[in-house]
Amino acid sequence: VEYIEKISKDILINYSRVIKNYSKGRNGIYVLYRKNKLYYVGLASSLSGRLNSHLKDRHKDNWDTFSMYLT
């Protein structure tokens, strides 16, 4: 299993291409945190796409860091 943990939302915003290349074509689990506390856990077939969607959806203001676990 490959993973990255507790990465700032700002990194996702500013380096989305790097995150996308890292997770391209991979399924996995992602975790959103707010102030180091678990906020949300999800399963996705496109991890970078799903995380990017959480930058715009109803969760957008509720998390500040994330982890992703590629399967």
CORQUIFEN-V653251 format. One record per pair of residues at least 24 apart in sequence whose C-alpha atoms are under 10 Angstrom apart, sorted by sequence separation. I is the first residue (numbers start at 1). J is the second residue. If there is no record, write none. Layout:
BEGIN
[[I J] [I J]]
END
This chain:
BEGIN
[[8 32] [9 33] [23 47] [24 48] [39 63] [3 28] [5 30] [6 31] [7 32] [8 33] [22 47] [23 48] [24 49] [38 63] [39 64] [41 66] [43 68] [45 70] [2 28] [3 29] [4 30] [5 31] [6 32] [7 33] [20 46] [22 48] [23 49] [37 63] [39 65] [40 66] [41 67] [42 68] [43 69] [44 70] [45 71] [1 28] [3 30] [6 33] [20 47] [21 48] [32 59] [34 61] [35 62] [36 63] [37 64] [38 65] [39 66] [41 68] [19 47] [20 48] [34 62] [35 63] [36 64] [37 65] [38 66] [19 48] [20 49] [33 62] [34 63] [35 64] [36 65] [6 36] [18 48] [19 49] [32 62] [33 63] [34 64] [35 65] [36 66] [17 48] [20 51] [32 63] [33 64] [34 65] [16 48] [19 51] [20 52] [31 63] [32 64] [33 65] [34 66] [16 49] [32 65] [33 66] [31 65] [32 66] [33 67] [16 51] [31 66] [32 67] [12 48] [16 52] [30 66] [31 67] [32 68] [30 67] [31 68] [13 51] [29 67] [30 68] [31 69] [12 51] [13 52] [29 68] [30 69] [12 52] [28 68] [29 69] [30 70] [27 68] [28 69] [29 70] [9 51] [13 55] [27 69] [28 70] [29 71] [9 52] [12 55] [26 69] [27 70] [28 71] [26 70] [27 71] [23 68] [25 70] [26 71] [9 55] [23 69] [24 70] [23 70] [22 70] [23 71] [19 68] [9 60] [12 65] [9 63] [10 64] [11 65] [12 66] [8 63] [9 64] [10 65] [11 66] [8 64] [9 65] [7 64] [8 65] [9 66] [6 64] [7 65] [8 66] [6 65] [7 66] [8 67] [5 65] [6 66] [7 67] [5 66] [6 67] [7 68] [4 66] [5 67] [6 68] [4 67] [5 68] [3 67] [4 68] [5 69] [3 68] [4 69] [2 68] [3 69] [4 70] [2 69] [3 70] [1 69] [2 70] [3 71] [1 70] [2 71] [1 71]]
END
